[in-house]
Amino acid sequence: MSAFDNTVKIATINLDDKEYLSKIINDYVKDNANNNVALRSSASGKNFFNRDDVLKALTNIQLTYKTQYIAGQQVNINTDRFQTALLNSMAKMSNVAIPKTMNQIDGRTIDFVEMIFGAFLRDQNISSVIKSLLLRLQIPVIKTSLIDHNFFYDNKHPARTLLDTIAHLGLGIEEDNNTVYQTINLILDQLLRSFDKNVVSFRTALTSLQRLKTIEKKKLKQNEDVTRSQIVKEHARQIVLSELQYHTMNVKLPKPIQPLLLNNWSTYMFSSYLKFGKSSYEWQESIDILKIVTKSLSPINTQDEWISLKNNYEEIISTVKSKLASTKQNKEKSFMATENLKRHYKKTIDNSKYFEEKALAKENNAPLKNSVYADKTNDQPSPTEEKEQSSKNIMSELPEYVKPGAWFKIYTGDDTPPRRLKLSIITSENARIIFVDRKGTMVIEKDASKFSIELLNEKSHLLEDHSVFDHALSQVISHISQNSR
């Protein structure tokens, strides 16, 4: 085990600097500063297995040597144990009487690859079961590093892309009974049986994984769209209900008018919310018309109110009719509802004590937008609007990376294990955050302020969907460069 196995945090480097990368790797593999004598000795071939021996032995143990990741264990990669198994395999194959060992370049290259796998296993973005899958590729990757000198410098190498694709596919996988996990495992079985020295096996496995990735992405989107639609619809219902309750709570609704507001108009508001969103003109207009109608249903207490109703009730009815016609509602019921409203207005106008002053109405024919019913001077924000303002303040405290599409390891309670979930929806009106699993099913809903605290206390954290190979390689290079100073 190298000292790097106990390193927790290492600074990353720029992997595009190929010259620097090559120098660090070559210095490590050849150990120029400390071991030139050993290097020359190993190069001479005396008492050392050659490269072909190493590759044959690796192929020999490719299917039998297994390392299982165990969550929480301190030593994840045991290089000495692996090299012992490899030397034993070579000794049996060569049937040599005099013990031999590996030459330094091969041994140090294997050490270097093992450090990269050690970095995989310390990456908290990867779940335990996916780490076990990555470990299955140790020997193929070691063989590739010995065969292909460009492996460490080619960020599009099929073997590296394969490792990254497995990690990406496994973002939300936590159990080995998962269908995707089992499919990946079968693909790796085939790779281990077929891989010798040709990268074609990696390309074949990668093609299968990318096909699986496409299928899973499509499936997740379809299921998540259904989940999101259900959540948004339920949220819209709650918003509409809240607005209706607030704007009608001080109004005694005549029984014939109740279906219009509680059924027809609520349906229109619901449709406006879903089609155009909470911040749209259409949604706000649906609230404004609701206010006008509810105000116009209040008892007439002044001459101005009577005049305003007399002059504007037809425009109110016409506006309501046109809006209801834009939704898929029962036309007969919509007609009856607006006719009831019309009869109510006429009855109110004709039975008012201000009826005798009707001549004044002709002199004050103001449009509806300038009527007392459209006046917002004394309007107070509804509970929904107040909560929305409060929610905006809460949402502003969230880190920028908290957005739909990001994956998180989510705290689910002191007595339950965390879950790897995708952030699907943020409802800004009430600062709620909805998380789904990799199947697109809603799992948990969190208050944004509490989630901020969880992130701050590292109870929950972002899962970075980065290149796991690049991340591991940069950590290994940083560690080596720091120790060589």
Number of C-alpha atoms within 10 A of each C-alpha: 16 16 9 17 17 12 12 9 9 15 11 16 16 12 18 11 10 13 10 12 20 14 12 18 19 14 15 20 19 20 17 13 9 10 12 12 10 15 17 13 15 20 14 12 12 12 14 17 20 17 15 11 18 21 22 18 21 22 21 16 14 20 13 8 14 15 16 15 19 14 13 9 7 10 14 22 22 16 19 12 11 18 16 12 16 21 21 16 20 23 19 10 13 12 10 10 7 7 12 15 19 21 23 20 19 21 16 18 20 23 22 23 21 24 25 24 25 24 25 23 26 19 18 14 23 25 20 22 19 25 22 19 23 24 22 20 19 20 24 22 21 20 23 21 19 19 15 14 10 13 17 20 15 13 16 10 16 20 24 19 18 23 21 19 17 23 25 20 22 23 23 23 24 16 13 15 10 10 11 17 20 14 14 19 19 13 16 21 14 13 20 19 12 14 18 19 16 13 15 15 21 24 17 15 21 22 14 14 21 15 12 16 17 12 11 16 14 12 15 18 15 14 17 20 15 14 18 20 13 12 16 16 16 13 18 20 18 14 21 22 15 14 21 20 13 15 17 19 11 11 14 12 15 12 9 15 19 16 19 23 18 15 14 21 25 20 19 22 28 24 19 23 24 16 12 12 15 16 9 12 12 17 20 16 13 19 18 15 18 21 21 20 21 19 20 22 21 14 13 18 11 11 17 16 19 25 26 22 25 20 19 21 19 15 13 19 16 13 13 22 16 10 15 21 15 11 17 10 14 11 12 8 14 20 15 15 21 22 17 19 23 18 13 16 19 16 11 18 19 15 10 16 14 17 16 9 12 15 10 12 18 11 9 12 15 15 12 19 11 12 18 19 21 17 15 11 7 6 8 9 10 14 13 17 15 13 15 17 15 15 20 14 12 18 22 11 11 16 11 8 10 20 15 14 13 16 26 23 23 24 18 14 9 8 6 8 11 15 19 26 28 28 20 22 19 20 16 18 19 22 19 18 21 21 26 24 21 23 17 21 19 20 12 15 15 16 15 24 18 12 21 19 13 15 19 12 10 13 16 20 20 19 20 16 15 12 17 25 22 19 17 22 24 21 22 26 25 19 18 17 16 11 10 11 5
